[in-house]
Protein backbone atom coordinates (compact mmCIF):
# COMPACT_ATOMS: atom_id res chain seq x y z
CA UNK A 1 0.00 0.00 0.00
CA UNK A 2 1.40 3.39 -0.86
CA UNK A 3 0.48 6.56 0.94
CA UNK A 4 0.97 9.84 -0.81
CA UNK A 5 2.19 12.46 1.64
CA UNK A 6 2.55 15.83 0.06
CA UNK A 7 3.21 18.02 3.05
CA UNK A 8 4.66 17.70 6.52
CA UNK A 9 5.80 14.17 5.89
CA UNK A 10 8.10 12.62 8.45
CA UNK A 11 9.26 10.43 5.61
CA UNK A 12 7.86 7.80 3.32
CA UNK A 13 7.96 4.95 5.81
CA UNK A 14 5.74 6.64 8.40
CA UNK A 15 2.59 4.52 8.69
CA UNK A 16 1.88 4.22 12.41
CA UNK A 17 2.86 6.70 15.07
CA UNK A 18 2.87 6.18 18.81
CA UNK A 19 2.93 9.20 21.13
CA UNK A 20 4.15 8.57 24.67
CA UNK A 21 3.06 11.25 27.13
CA UNK A 22 3.44 11.28 30.90
CA UNK A 23 0.33 13.42 31.41
CA UNK A 24 -2.75 14.28 29.34
CA UNK A 25 -1.89 17.66 27.72
CA UNK A 26 1.81 16.85 27.03
CA UNK A 27 0.78 15.34 23.69
CA UNK A 28 -0.81 18.58 22.52
CA UNK A 29 1.85 20.87 23.95
CA UNK A 30 4.60 18.83 22.34
CA UNK A 31 3.13 17.66 19.06
CA UNK A 32 -0.56 18.57 18.72
CA UNK A 33 -0.08 20.17 15.29
CA UNK A 34 2.04 17.30 14.01
CA UNK A 35 -0.53 14.75 15.22
CA UNK A 36 -3.26 16.52 13.27
CA UNK A 37 -1.05 16.67 10.16
CA UNK A 38 -0.48 12.92 10.42
CA UNK A 39 -4.06 11.85 11.08
CA UNK A 40 -5.25 14.14 8.27
CA UNK A 41 -3.05 12.04 5.99
CA UNK A 42 -4.69 8.86 7.31
CA UNK A 43 -1.65 7.86 9.34
CA UNK A 44 -2.74 6.01 12.48
CA UNK A 45 -1.77 7.71 15.73
CA UNK A 46 -2.10 6.08 19.15
CA UNK A 47 -1.33 7.75 22.46
CA UNK A 48 -0.23 6.19 25.70
CA UNK A 49 -0.55 8.25 28.92
CA UNK A 50 1.16 7.22 32.13
CA UNK A 51 -0.37 9.33 34.88
CA UNK A 52 -3.55 11.27 35.53
CA UNK A 53 -1.61 14.54 35.79
CA UNK A 54 -3.50 15.89 38.80
CA UNK A 55 -3.20 13.67 41.89
CA UNK A 56 0.08 15.20 43.10
CA UNK A 57 -1.55 18.59 43.52
CA UNK A 58 -2.57 19.81 46.95
CA UNK A 59 -6.33 19.50 47.66
CA UNK A 60 -7.03 17.69 44.43
CA UNK A 61 -10.52 16.21 44.07
CA UNK A 62 -11.14 12.76 42.62
CA UNK A 63 -13.40 14.04 39.86
CA UNK A 64 -10.47 16.06 38.49
CA UNK A 65 -8.94 12.75 37.33
CA UNK A 66 -12.13 11.97 35.39
CA UNK A 67 -12.32 15.48 33.97
CA UNK A 68 -8.72 15.31 32.73
CA UNK A 69 -9.37 11.90 31.19
CA UNK A 70 -12.55 13.18 29.52
CA UNK A 71 -10.57 16.16 28.18
CA UNK A 72 -7.96 13.76 26.73
CA UNK A 73 -10.73 11.78 25.03
CA UNK A 74 -12.26 14.94 23.55
CA UNK A 75 -8.82 16.04 22.31
CA UNK A 76 -8.44 12.55 20.84
CA UNK A 77 -11.64 13.03 18.84
CA UNK A 78 -10.61 16.50 17.67
CA UNK A 79 -7.17 15.32 16.52
CA UNK A 80 -8.60 12.07 15.08
CA UNK A 81 -6.44 9.82 17.25
CA UNK A 82 -7.39 6.18 16.82
CA UNK A 83 -6.63 4.91 20.33
CA UNK A 84 -5.81 6.29 23.78
CA UNK A 85 -4.37 4.20 26.61
CA UNK A 86 -4.33 5.41 30.21
CA UNK A 87 -2.00 4.17 32.94
CA UNK A 88 -2.07 5.16 36.56
CA UNK A 89 1.47 5.68 37.79
CA UNK A 90 1.85 8.12 40.72
CA UNK A 91 1.75 11.66 39.37
CA UNK A 92 5.05 13.55 39.60
CA UNK A 93 6.70 10.60 41.35
CA UNK A 94 7.90 8.38 38.50
CA UNK A 95 11.30 8.32 40.22
CA UNK A 96 9.63 6.00 42.78
CA UNK A 97 8.46 3.62 40.04
CA UNK A 98 10.60 0.78 38.79
CA UNK A 99 11.59 1.97 35.31
CA UNK A 100 11.27 -1.60 34.06
CA UNK A 101 7.53 -1.46 34.74
CA UNK A 102 7.15 1.54 32.42
CA UNK A 103 9.45 -0.02 29.82
CA UNK A 104 7.34 -3.19 29.78
CA UNK A 105 4.16 -1.21 29.14
CA UNK A 106 5.83 0.55 26.20
CA UNK A 107 7.19 -2.75 24.86
CA UNK A 108 3.72 -4.30 25.06
CA UNK A 109 2.17 -1.34 23.25
CA UNK A 110 4.83 -1.60 20.52
CA UNK A 111 4.11 -5.31 20.13
CA UNK A 112 0.37 -4.75 19.73
CA UNK A 113 0.28 -1.51 17.67
CA UNK A 114 3.56 -1.97 15.75
CA UNK A 115 4.48 1.71 15.31
CA UNK A 116 7.36 2.65 13.02
CA UNK A 117 7.69 6.05 14.70
CA UNK A 118 7.56 7.17 18.33
CA UNK A 119 7.34 10.64 19.82
CA UNK A 120 8.40 10.85 23.45
CA UNK A 121 9.59 13.29 26.09
CA UNK A 122 13.02 14.90 26.13
CA UNK A 123 15.23 13.26 28.75
CA UNK A 124 16.47 16.48 30.32
CA UNK A 125 13.08 18.01 31.04
CA UNK A 126 12.64 19.50 34.48
CA UNK A 127 9.67 17.23 35.19
CA UNK A 128 10.72 13.89 36.66
CA UNK A 129 7.85 11.97 34.98
CA UNK A 130 8.93 13.32 31.58
CA UNK A 131 12.53 12.22 32.25
CA UNK A 132 11.49 8.68 33.15
CA UNK A 133 9.21 8.25 30.11
CA UNK A 134 12.06 9.33 27.87
CA UNK A 135 14.44 6.88 29.52
CA UNK A 136 11.93 4.01 29.36
CA UNK A 137 11.25 4.75 25.66
CA UNK A 138 14.93 4.41 24.80
CA UNK A 139 15.06 1.12 26.69
CA UNK A 140 11.91 -0.21 24.98
CA UNK A 141 13.13 0.76 21.51
CA UNK A 142 16.69 -0.54 21.72
CA UNK A 143 17.79 -1.00 18.12
CA UNK A 144 18.13 -4.75 18.30
CA UNK A 145 17.54 -7.04 15.38
CA UNK A 146 13.85 -6.97 14.35
CA UNK A 147 13.15 -3.70 16.15
CA UNK A 148 10.08 -2.35 14.37
CA UNK A 149 10.40 1.20 15.70
CA UNK A 150 12.55 2.97 13.15
CA UNK A 151 12.39 6.54 14.36
CA UNK A 152 12.32 8.09 17.82
CA UNK A 153 11.69 11.79 18.30
CA UNK A 154 11.86 13.92 21.45
CA UNK A 155 9.32 16.71 21.77
CA UNK A 156 9.39 19.81 23.95
CA UNK A 157 6.82 20.71 26.61
CA UNK A 158 6.63 24.42 27.41
CA UNK A 159 7.05 25.06 31.18
CA UNK A 160 9.18 21.94 31.59
CA UNK A 161 11.72 21.48 28.81
CA UNK A 162 13.04 25.04 28.92
CA UNK A 163 13.03 25.24 32.73
CA UNK A 164 15.82 22.77 33.40
CA UNK A 165 18.51 25.38 33.97
CA UNK A 166 21.19 22.87 34.77
CA UNK A 167 24.64 23.82 33.57
CA UNK A 168 25.67 20.25 33.01
CA UNK A 169 22.58 19.06 31.16
CA UNK A 170 22.18 18.99 27.41
CA UNK A 171 19.53 21.52 26.40
CA UNK A 172 16.77 20.97 23.86
CA UNK A 173 18.40 21.72 20.54
CA UNK A 174 15.95 20.67 17.81
CA UNK A 175 17.02 19.28 14.46
CA UNK A 176 13.62 18.30 13.01
CA UNK A 177 10.88 20.79 12.18
CA UNK A 178 7.31 20.05 11.14
CA UNK A 179 5.29 22.76 9.40
CA UNK A 180 2.14 23.34 11.46
CA UNK A 181 1.04 26.59 9.83
CA UNK A 182 -2.11 24.76 8.72
CA UNK A 183 -2.76 23.09 12.08
CA UNK A 184 -1.69 25.66 14.69
CA UNK A 185 -5.32 26.75 15.03
CA UNK A 186 -6.46 23.22 15.86
CA UNK A 187 -3.55 22.82 18.32
CA UNK A 188 -4.84 25.90 20.17
CA UNK A 189 -8.39 24.47 20.05
CA UNK A 190 -7.08 21.26 21.60
CA UNK A 191 -5.30 23.23 24.33
CA UNK A 192 -8.58 25.00 25.11
CA UNK A 193 -10.06 21.57 25.93
CA UNK A 194 -7.27 21.30 28.53
CA UNK A 195 -8.13 24.90 29.56
CA UNK A 196 -7.64 24.30 33.31
CA UNK A 197 -3.97 23.44 32.61
CA UNK A 198 -3.35 26.69 30.81
CA UNK A 199 -1.88 29.72 32.56
CA UNK A 200 -1.91 33.45 32.07
CA UNK A 201 0.66 35.09 29.81
CA UNK A 202 3.66 35.45 30.26
CA UNK A 203 3.64 31.88 31.65
CA UNK A 204 5.19 29.57 29.00
CA UNK A 205 2.05 27.41 29.13
CA UNK A 206 -0.20 30.28 28.04
CA UNK A 207 -1.87 30.48 24.62
CA UNK A 208 0.15 33.52 23.66
CA UNK A 209 3.50 31.96 24.62
CA UNK A 210 2.69 28.71 22.85
CA UNK A 211 1.75 30.56 19.70
CA UNK A 212 4.98 32.60 20.02
CA UNK A 213 7.03 29.40 20.36
CA UNK A 214 5.31 27.89 17.30
CA UNK A 215 6.05 31.05 15.33
CA UNK A 216 9.68 31.03 16.45
CA UNK A 217 10.18 27.35 15.67
CA UNK A 218 8.61 28.06 12.29
CA UNK A 219 10.81 31.06 11.62
CA UNK A 220 13.84 28.94 12.42
CA UNK A 221 12.96 26.63 9.54
CA UNK A 222 11.28 28.90 7.00
CA UNK A 223 7.68 28.14 7.99
CA UNK A 224 4.99 30.39 9.43
CA UNK A 225 4.62 27.97 12.35
CA UNK A 226 6.31 24.73 13.33
CA UNK A 227 6.78 22.16 16.05
CA UNK A 228 10.38 21.28 16.74
CA UNK A 229 11.83 17.91 17.66
CA UNK A 230 15.08 16.15 18.23
CA UNK A 231 15.48 13.08 16.08
CA UNK A 232 16.97 10.75 18.65
CA UNK A 233 17.46 7.83 16.33
CA UNK A 234 16.60 6.62 12.86
CA UNK A 235 17.21 3.15 11.55
ZN1 LIG B 1 3.68 16.49 31.66
Boltz pocket constraint, residues with backbone or C-beta under 6 A from the ligand:
constraints:
  - pocket:
      binder: B
      contacts: [[A, 22], [A, 23], [A, 26], [A, 127], [A, 130], [A, 157]]
      max_distance: 6.0
